[in-house]
Amino acid sequence: MKLLNRLALCCLALLITADSVFAQGGNRARRRVDLSIPDVAKKDVICFALYTVHDKTLKLTAQLYPLDASDPKVVRLEIEKDGQWTEVAKANVIEAGWTAPFRVENWDDTQNHKYRVAHGTEAFYEGTVRRNPVDKEEIVVAGFTGNSIHPAHGGDISRQDLIDNVNQVDADVLFFSGDQVYDHNRHYAAWLKFGRDFGDIIKDRPTVCLPDDHDVGQPNLWGESGKIATLPGAADGGYLQPGVYVQEVERAQTSHLPDPVDPHKVGQGIGVYFTNLNWGNIDFAILEDRKFKTGPAGRVPKQGPRPDHIRNPDYDPASVDVEGAILMGERQLDFIENWAKDWTDADMKVALSQTIFCGGAHIHGAANGRLHADMDSNGWPQAGRNRALAELRRAFAFHFAGDQHLATIFHHGIDEYRDSIWSFCVPSIANLYLRWWEPTEPGENREPGAPEYTGDSLDGFANKVTNYAAANPEKKPAGNLLNTRAAGFGIVRFNTKTRDITMECWPRNVDVTDPSAKQYPGWPRTISQFDNYNPPSWGKLGEITFDVGNPVVQLVDASTNEVLYTVRVAGKSFQPEAPKGKAFHVKAGKDSPENIVVKNAKVGSEPVTVQLD
């Protein structure tokens, strides 16, 4: 039966990828297969382009409409020099998905470059590759998730308010955390629509796109290193669509990202894209929450109508933290460990991923839909969640994500409340499936005047979390589908001089530059970079004064040689935080922690002056 189901899925996939593959036959085939793909003139065959620049390497992917059999299958990349267009690269068009990926090394990132993608003699698509904003004190990142155009989500509502606001704040980086596409069968057609909606801002600034479950054609995703899913909801782990379909999705959405740090493929020939992007002296870790994660079906006790939903409030959370369940995977954890120690050209560290490291909602779908725990979150498996947080906090990394349909700010805890990183989950662009953060008991240690849902709580997996904001929708939404269903987007401002991080959460259809425009309750909120690893139980070592500014400092446990954390400090002085009752060696250097500058320092130790030059 499983084999027959798999054959049926493969046959279906051949049909649903026909909008890209069969279109080689020309416009007639294209109209027959997918009416949502418009017929375009030869001059408009390039739909949009995405790019990043990292370590002096430009990677740009041009997205084309289907080409006729007689059309050239080569695309050119040109930049403007002294009023003339100069070709810098060529790329062959990949017909499964109609993408043209470019790579240009030794890129001069000290200045803006006007570029154009050219096809044949008629088609040209222009944009600007921005200079690396290393001299800016504030780097602005705009974040989005859940780009549905389903009629029940509000339909094909204009995205112009989002475009206008990105231009108003002049965002340095765009981050689409997942579900750019909601059509489970025809990613290519929906991706073209995404490009028509957002191309005007994507073409002129670095953009990170992370495919999530709906992008690859399924309601939830536990990738389990590329295995084949057999259950309708894919809760047994793996992919419902064939590997070639997933490859096409990831090629379209991620081939412009910096090279993967560990490019070995997973099952079905599916690639990986986890890597880092250094821009404006912000080092972004681009993570894959879903690629390696274990599916729950058959591994954990079923305690609800679905294998991934726990409806029993009396269940033992430890019972689902089963041995062998994986979240990030060893390869990705190794990457995070190394990334946390490397501060080359970096003042701050940020993790970008699909979703946050907790069960970030209590009520799902409708106001009476209380769900005790949802395994389609990074709160499960708990051991994997804690390992990921433990590595990220070593870099004082701030976490920016989406997926939950509900905007939240959490300060995460492992052994005690607030001993790990902060996360900001952005709201959906359009939102049908509503969620609420509404614990049954008021949170403890709330700020004065804060709502009862804030403060210290345990999520459904008994993970320690402290909530500071939740853009809960109205219990009976009516009227404007966007404004009453808590739709919107997020902005994070990273100040590389003060090391402040300011989170903003905006509803749809507002002008963020209008002084009267209001954000969702709880925003804006500003934290320090150093709040991402500052447990309440810690104390301070003696202040260290350096002879150079902004050195890299590393704390090493004197008894175990374990690295507690590594960070580039702000200015010439730094008072390290550390656990009480333990001794630490302090290593430091201008750009890497090369030398031990203080030995056996403890909380309350004397101040010291260090010469690094």
N, C-alpha and C positions, 0 to 999 in steps of 0.2 A: 504493500500500500504506500509506504514511504517513497518507493521508487516511482510509482505512478504519480504521486503528488508532485514529486520533483520534476518529472517530465512535463506535467501540466504547467508548472511554474515556468519552466524553460520556454515552452511554446508561447506562453503569455508574454514572456520577456521579449521574444523575437518580434511580437506584434507591437509592443509598447516602445521598443527602440526604433521602430520603423520610421518614425518621424525624422530621425537623423540618418539612418542607414539607407533607406529606400529613396530618400530625396535626391540621391545621385542621378536618378532618372529624369530630373527636371521638374518644372513647375507643376505639370499635370499630376505627377505622383505625389508631390508635396501637398497639393490641395486635397487629394483623395485621402491621404493618411491623416493629416492633422489640419483642420480648418483654423486652428488658433495660431498657426504660423503664417504671418502675412506674406504675400508676394511682394517683394521689394525690387526696386530698380537696381541695375548693376552698380550704380554709384552708391547705393545704400546697403550693400551686402555685408559690411562690417557693422555689427550691432553695438558692441562696446568693448572696452579693454580694462583690465585690472593689472596693477603692478605693485611691487615692493622693491626697495633698494636696501641691501644689507652687505656690509663688508666690501663696498665698492663693486658690487655686482647687481645689475638691474635684471629683474625677471618680470616679464610682461606677457600676459596671455590675451590675445585678441579673440573675441567670440564672433563667429560669422553666422549669417543665415546660410541655409543649405545652398550649395553650389550646383550648377548644372554640370553634366558630364563633360562638356566642352570647355568649362571655365578653368583658368589656371588654378593649380593647387599649391601655389607658393605665395606667401605674403611677405611684404617688406616692411622694415621698421626704419624710419628716417628721422633725423633731428635737424632742426634749423640752425645753420651757422652762417652768420653774416648775410642774412636774407636769402640763403639758398638751402634747399633740402639736400641732406647728405645721408646716404644709406649707411646704417651701422650694423644691420643684421637681416637675415632672411630666415623664414620658418616654413616648413612644410605643413600644410593643413591636415589635421587628423580628422578623417571623415566620420568616424564614430564620435559625434558631438560637435564637429566642425570648429575645432579650436586650433589656434596657431600660437604655440608657446615660444617666446624669445628669451634668449639669455645673452647679456652683454657684460663681459668682465672689464675690469679697469675703468669703471664708470666714474666720471667726475661728479661727485655728489656735493660739491661746494657751491654750485649754482643751479638755477632753474634751467630746464631744457624743454623747449617746445618740441613735441614729437608728433609724428603722424604715422598711422598704420596704413599701408597702401596695398591694394589688390588690383591687378590689371592696370588699365589706364584711366579708369573712371572713379574707383572707390577709394576714398580717403577719410580717415577718422583721426581727428586731432585732439591732443590733450597736452598736459604739462607734467613732466617729471620734476617734482619739487626738489630743491636743495635740502640737504640734511640740516634740520634746524638746531644744530648743536649750540648756537649762541642764544637761543630762546630760554628764558627762565621758566616759562610755563608751556608745557606740551598738552594739547587738548585732544582727547580721544572721544569720539562719539560712538555709542554702542546701541545695537539693534538686535532684536530677535523676533521670531514668529511673524513672518511676512505673508500672512494668509490673504487670499483674495476670494475666499469662499463666500457665497451670498450670506450664509448665516453668521459670518464674521464681520459683516458690513459690506461685503462685495468689493468690487474694484474701485475703492475710494482713492482719490488722488493722493499721491505721496508728496505733493508739492510743499506742504508745510514742513516736512522733514528736510527736503532739499533746501528750502529757504533758511531753515535754522542752522544747518550744517555750514552754509555759506556765511551766515551772520556771525557765527562764532569762529569761522575760519578754522575748522578742525584740522589738526595735523595728521591724524590717523582715523580711519573708519574701521569699525569692528562689527561684523555680522556674525553672531555667535551660533547661528543655526536656524533651520527651518526657513531658509531663504525661499524654498520651494515647497509647496504643500501638495502638489499633484503627485500621487504615488506611482503613476504609470508613465508619465511623459515629462521627465525632468527637463529635457532639452527645450521643449516648447515653453515651459514655465520659467526656465532660466533666461530665455530670451526676453520674456516679459519683465523679469527682475532687472535685466540690463536696460530695458527701455525706461523703467521707472527710476533707476538710480544711477544710470550711466553718467549723467551730467556732473555728479560729484565724485564718482569713483575714478573717472579718467584723470583727475587732477591731484590725487593724493594717495599715499599708500593705503591699501585696503587688505584687511584680513577677513577671510570667509572660512568658517568651519562648518562643513556639512554635518547635519544631525539626522535624527531618525526619519523625519518626513522627507528630507532631501533625497535619501536613498530608498524611499518608497516603502516605509513601514511605520506603524503607529508608535512603537518604542524600539530601542536598539540596545542590545547587549552583543557587541560584535564578536566576542570570544575568538579573536585572532582569525576571523574570516571563515568560520565554519558555516555550514548550511543550516538555516533554521527550518524546522518542520511544523511548528505550531503556528496557527493563524496570527497570533500576536507576537510571535518570535521570542516568547519568554524562555524557551529552551536555549537561547543564545544563537548568534549568527545572523545571517542575512537572508531575507525572503527573496530578494531579487538576485539573479545570477551575478557572478563576479564581474562579468564584462559590463553590466549595467552600473555597478558600484564604481568600477574603474572610470567609466565615462563621467559620472557625477564628480568624482574627486579630481579628475583632470580639469574639468571646467572650473571648479571652485577653488582649487588649491595649487595648481601647477605654477602659479605666479609667486608662491611663497618661497622664502629662502630654502635652499636645499635641505632635505631631511637629514638629521644628524646620524640616523641609523636606518639606511634606506632598505633594509631587507624586507621583502614582502611577506605578508601573512597568507592565510589560505585563500584559494580561488584566484591567486595572482593579484590580490588587492594590495595596493601600496600603503605606505605610511607617510605622514607629512609632519609629525611632531618635530619642532625645530625652534630656533629663536630668531627674533628680528630686533636689531639694535637701531633705534631711530631717535634722534634728538637726545642722545645719552640716556634714553630709557631702554632697558633690555627686556623685551617681551618674550616670555616662554609661550609658545603656541602648542597647546596640549590637545590630546585626543582622549576625552573621557570615555568614549564608547567603543573604541576599536578593540581593546583587549578585555573588556569587562565580561565577567561570567554571567550567564543567564540563570535566573533563579529556579525555573521549572525543573522538578526532579531532584533538586539539591537541598531545598529548604522546605520545612513543613508548610503545606498550603493552608492558609487561614483566612480565606475569602473566596469569592466566586472566581477570582483570577489568581494565577500563581504569583503575580508580582504585587498584589494588593493585600494588605493585612487589615482585616476588619475587626479583629479581636483585641480589644483594649487591654485584656488581661494576659496577653501572650508574653513570653519571656524573650526580650530582645536578643539575649545571648544565643538563643536557639537558632537564629538565622545567620549568625556570624560563623558560618561553617568553614571548616578547614578546606583550603584549596580554592576558595572563592577569590577572584582577582578583580581589582579595580583598574589601576593604571598600568600594571604589567611591569616586569623587571626592567625591560629595555628602557621604558619611559622613566621609571624611577631613577635609573642610572643617569639618564640625561639630566633630570632635575638636580640630582646631587652635584654633578659637575658644573651645571649652569649656576648653581647657588654660590659656588666658590670663585667663579670667573667674573671679575668686575672690570674687564678691559673696556674702556670707553663707556662705562656705565655709572650713572649716579643713583639710579633707582631700578628696582626689579618689579615686573608685573607679570602675573600669570593670566593668560587668556584661555578659556575653555568653554565647552558647551553649557555646563551647569555647575551648581555650587555643591560644597561638600557637607550637605546635610539634607534631611527631608524638610524642604523649605515651605511646606504648606500642610494644613490640617484638614481643610475642606476642599473637595474637588468637584468640579462640574456644576453643582448647584448648592444653594445655601444649606441644605440638609444632607449634603453628601460627605459627612465626616469619614475620613480615611485615616486609620491609625498610623500606617506606614506605607510608603510607596518605594518599591525597589528600583523604579526608574528615576533614581536620584543618586547623587554621590554620597548620600548618607549610608548607603549599603554597597558592599560589605563593610562593616565597621572597621575591621582590621586594616583593610585597604585604604579606607578613608583616613585613618589615623597615620598610616605610613606616608601618604601623600602630603598631609598637612605638616607632618614632622619635617619633611624635606623642604617644603616651600617656606616654612618659617625660618629656616637657616639662612635665607636670603632676604628676610624682611619683605617678602613678596606680597603685594596687594593682588587680590583676585577679582577679575572682571568677567562676568558670565551672563547667561540668559536661560532660556528653555522653560522656566517654571511658570510662565504666563503671569507671574506675580512679581512685582518689583520689591526687593528686600535689601536691607543691610544687616549682615550678621558679623559678629566677632566670634570666631570659632575657638573651642577648647578641646583639649585632648585629655590631660590628667586633671586639669582644673579649668574653671571657667576663664575665658579670655587669655589663654596661654598660647594662642596661635594667631593665624592671619585673619584679616578682615576680608569680606566679600561683598560685592555689589552685583545683584542680579537685576538686569534691566527689564522693563515691562515689554509685552508684545506690541508690535506695530499695530496689529489687529487681533482681537481676542474673542474667541467663542467659548472655549473651555476655561471657565473661571476657577480661580483658586483663592483661598483665604489663609492667612496666618492667624490662627485664633486658638491658642492653647486653652484647655479646659480650666486651668488654674492661672491666676495672674503671675506674670514673671517676677522674679525676685530681683532685688538690687536695681530697681528701675530708677531712672533719672527723675528728679522732681517734676511733677506735672505730666509725665510721659504716659501714653496709653497703657492699659493693663496687658496688652499683648506683647509689650516690649519687656526687656530684662532677661534674666537668666532662666533658661528652660532646658528641658531634655526634649529632643525631637523623638519621633516614633521609634528610633533605633537606639535610644538612650544616649545619643551623642550630646555633649555639652555645647550649647549655643546661647549666645546673647543677642537678642534682636534689638535693633535701634530704629528700624522703620519698616513698614509694610504698606504698600499701596493697595490695600484691600478694596475690591470693588463694592458697589452698592449691593445689598442683599436681593433687591428686586430691581435690576437695571431696566431702565426705560429711556425713551427719548434717544438722544444721540448715542449710537452704538459704540463709538470710540471713547467718548468722554465719560460714559457711565460704566464702561467695562474695564476701566483702569488700563487702557492702552497708552502707549507713549514710547519714549526712548530715554537713554541716559547719556550723560556727559561726565567725564572725569578729567579734572585738571591736575596735572602733576607739576609741582613747582620744584625744579631741580636745584634751586638755591636754598630755599627754606626747608625742603623735603616735605612740604605739606601736600596732602591728597584731598581734593575737594570733589565730592560726589553730588551730582545734580540729577533729578528725575522729573521729567517734564511730560505733561499730558499732550495729546495730539491737538493740533489746530490752535496753538498759541504761538506768539512771537516771543522767543526767549530774551530778546533785548528790550522788551516792553517792561518798564518798572512795575506795572500793575499785574503782570503775568505771575501766576502762582504755581509753584511746584507741588508735587504730592506731599502730604504731611510727613514730616521727618527729614525732608531734604530742604536745602542743601546741608551737608555735613562734612566737616573737615577733620581729618586725622593726620597724625604724623606718620611718615614712613616707618619710624621706629616703634610705633604702636603694633606693628605686625609680628613682633616677638618681644613681649614685655609682660610676662606673667605677674599677677598680683603678688605672688609669694617671693619674687626675686628682690634683691637689693642691688646696691651700686658698688662697683670697685672704685678705687681711687681715680680721680680725673687724670687723663693723660694729655699732655700738651706736646704738640709736634712742631717742628720747624718748617714744615710744608703744609699747604692747605689740601684738604680733601683726600687724605691717604686712605688706603684700604686696610681695614683692621680685621683680624680673625682671632676668635677665642677658642683655645684648645684645652680640653680637660687634661690637667696635669697627670692624672693617674691612669687614664685610659687612652690618651691621645686622640679622642674623638673630637671632631670639629663641632663646636656648639653653634657658631654662626660666623658668617663673613659679610662685611658691609663696607661701603665707601662712606666715610663720615663726612659731615658738613662742617667745613672750617678747619681750624688748627687744634681744636680741643675736643675731647670725647671722654665721657664717663660711662664705661661699659656697664650694662646690666648683666647680672649673673645669679645663679642659684646660691643660696646661702650655705655656708659650711663646706664648700668645695674650693679647691685651688685650681687656678687657670693660668696657662701661659698666654701672653698676648703677643701675637705676631702682627707685623705691620710693614708697609712699603708704599711707595708712591702710587703704584698701579697694581701691585699684588703683594700679599702678605709674605714677604720673603724671609724676614728675620724675626727672631724672638726678641722683643724689646722690653718685656716685663715677664719675670718668672714667678710662678706660685702666688699670683695675685688672688686676694679674697675680698669678699664684701667688707667694706670698711677700711681697705688698705690705703696707704698714704698716696697722695698725688705724686706724679713723676713727670719729668720733662725728657723727651726723646728726640735724638738727632737722627733724621733719616737721610739727609743730604750727604 
